[in-house]
Amino acid sequence: MSMAEKSNFSRRDEEDEEEEEVDEGDYKTVKDAVLFAIDVSESMLRKPEASDSKKADRDNATTAALKCAYSLMQQRIISNPNDMMGIVLFGTEQSKFQGEDPNSRGGLAYPHIYLLADLDVPDAEDVKTLKQLVEDKEEAARLLVPSSEKSFNLANLLFCANQIFTMKAPNFSSRRLFLVTDNDNPHFANKDARNSAAVRARDLYDLGVKIELFPISTPTHQFNRSTFYDDIVYESTPSDPDAPAPMSSAAKPSASGDGITLLQSLLSSINSKAVPRRALFSNLPLELGPGLRISVKGYIVLKRQEPARSTYIYMQGEKPQIAVGKTNVIAGDTARHMETTEIKKAFNFGGEQIVFTKDELAALRNFGDPVIRIIGFKPLSMLPIWAATKPATFIYPSDEEYVGSTRVFSALQQKLVKAQRYALVWFIARRNAAPMVAALLPGKEEVNEEGAQVWPPGLWIHPLPFADDIRQNPDMGDVVRASDELVDYMHDIVRNLQLPKAHYDPKRYPNPALQWHYRVLQAIALDEDMPEKAEDHTIPRYKQIHKRVGDLVVEWGQALDQEYAAHAAKSDSSKKLVAGLKRAAGIPGDGPSKKAKLLAAAGQGVGDDEMRKAFEKSAIDKFKVQDLKDWLYGKKLSTTGKKADLVERVTELYESK
């Protein structure tokens, strides 16, 4: 099974019949190639204004972009060891491309382009080289020198990227060019250069390369995509034209030193693009009614990240090699290796092993062809919050199988949003997959403050639990409820502790255990100092919490103590009153359980003959405490005390007869 399948569907034993795999093309994006193209111009190298604020920008835009590339390379060298990454600088005075000699007769094919790191699987040396450039000011001053020519031909950069992807990553289905620049109109006075760049961009798109633009705005100039880059950057992905593709908003340096810095803004944008979209299924029919079908694709939105699996290394050869495991099935009686054709599958039932043939197993698993079939519609208010037992899947239309799917899908999504309803669907993801009943929820488009799309409109497949998945809450008995005054106190506390804009952003809280694992591996691989402790952003900020709600929490605690004291006093007086009434009526205290009363009423439990025989054999203490209490309750005797007291009470009863 692919990585996408493992993260969303439960794993079966190796011996179980696996589900039918989706076409390989849907999962080629497991191998990703990213090429950074960073602008080295005078405006990109201009230092930010000096400021005393700790949050002020300290780096120019080019250095900030290089630090972003360094950060991404650090992540990928461990978490994505099969992915490729490269860095190319454009607009530089120096030129370098894959061993080219600037003094050769033919000259340079790509002038003012410096290939800092060729597209390849990064290793420790690549990270060290990039780290030296980021931290060594002399090395940066030597290399980061803008070209003396006034204009740079962007078509050369795009053609250079075309050559790099063609030679280094020809079989990668996910190939992306990360373009970082602050110049929104590089060819404003040269129409031929503009058209040439548009042609080269189209060539990249046809090759299957996605251009991701990371624009940088300055305090005095807002980056405008429409002047040039709308003709260069295509919103859709070449390998998946129907996939939703939100655009990155322009990163803006901090003018006053307050707010988000340029480096943080770029890191946030690049991290959001770091992992390519992976389709969970493609061209799955969405059946709206008999004879009316459209095709959709499903995408993984949330995927649990775990440390990379460790491997065994064979060290006895000329160089270390990864040891590959092999599994053999051996007969228990003869120790003979068994062939696949000799092995049958069986299930234990009633103490016997029921053997199934391959066709019978396939028939058991077959619930029909893969489909999303709408059964009906219900108000959103009828969907309880406890129904969220599994992660949802985002679906988006595709016109590959059925022309017009996008229009029908859009009409359905808009109608569900307007009517505040969801569709109840029968969902089978692939052949041999277990069917499920799901809610098809409408999702609205989300945009940020600058109007850039953060999340596209679409539909969500929300799996609903079956009856077997639901557990009943235990009987809590009489629960003490807080008063309205105490609840109002807590309302004020909760309101003052809400997240910014009442929104949880998972990007702000990395997994501390996972980051610590990667940080230790990075220190070992790069010969760095071992970190002392993990950086944990999930630890509450106690000082801020105390500053916001410290006094309110103290007041709430005092009110709680007063209310509890009043409740305890009232409860004690009630118990004393009940005990007095019982004594006046001659009713023994600490009565047995409800079960004892039912047994006594039904004449079940330990009988008199059984108890007498136990008395004669001095074996009354062999009974359980509850059995003794049940028997004593039937005789209207006290059931209080320890087991020895109960045994003595039964013994005295028989001795007195």
Secondary structure, DSSP 8 states (H G I E B T S, - for coil): --HHHHHHS----TTS-------GGGGGGGSEEEEEEEE--TTTT------S-TTS--S-HHHHHHHHHHHHHHHHHHH-TT-EEEEEEESBSS-B-TT--TTSTT--SSTTEEEEEEEE---HHHHHHHHHHHH-HHHHHHH--B-SSS---HHHHHHHHHHHHHHH-TT-SEEEEEEEES-S-TTTT-HHHHHHHHHHHHHHHHHTEEEEEEEB-BTTB---GGGTGGGT--SSBTTBTTS-------B---SSS-S--HHHHHHHHHHHHHS---EEEEEEEEEEETTEEEEEEEE-------------EE-SSSS-EE-------B-TTT--B--GGG--EEEEETTEEEEE-HHHHHHHH---SSEEEEEEEEEGGGS-GGG--S--EEEEEETTTSTTHHHHHHHHHHHHHHHTEEEEEEEE-STT---EEEEEEEE--EE-TTS-EEE--EEEEEE---GGG--------S-----HHHHHHHHHHHHHT--GGG---GGGS--HHHHHHHHHHHHHHTT----SS---TTS--HHHHHHHHHHHHHHHHHHHHHHHHHHHHHHHHHHHHHHHHHHHHT--SS---HHHHHHHHHT-SS-HHHHHHHHHTT-GGGS-HHHHHHHHHHTT----S-HHHHHHHHHHHHHT-
